[in-house]
Amino acid sequence: MSCGEPHETDCSEVLDHLYEFLDKEMPDSDCTKFEVHFEECSPCLEKYGLEQAVKKLVKRCCGSDDVPTDLRSKVMGRIDLIRSGHLVPEQDITAVAPATHTPTPTATPAPQE
C-alpha cells in the first residue's frame, strides 16, 4: 500500500514494520521516523490505528489466557524466520497435539420395576 505521495520513509517500510513499532521493538530513531510518517500519511495512520485497535481488543479478550509453551515456541520461530527473510512452510502453526480427554462416566438409570 502506498498513498502515492513521496515520504522520507516509504509506506511499504512503515507497513512492513508496523507491529515492531506497535510493540515498541525498534530503536527510538526508527520510532521517530515512523511518527513523522504517520503525521504526513493518513492511509498509514489509519492502518496504524486499526492495527492498534485490534491489538487492544485481542489483549482485552484473550490477554489472560495461558499459551501452551510449544505453541509459543512455534509462533516465535515462525516470526524469526519471517524477520530473517526466509520462506515459511505452508503449515498450520496452531496445530497442537490434542489434549487427552478421559470421558466422564454417565449415570445409568436404574431399571424400573
Secondary structure as UniProt FT lines:
FT   HELIX           11..16
FT   HELIX           18..22
FT   TURN            23..24
FT   HELIX           28..40
FT   HELIX           42..62
FT   TURN            63..64
FT   HELIX           69..83
FT   TURN            84..85
FT   TURN            93..94
//
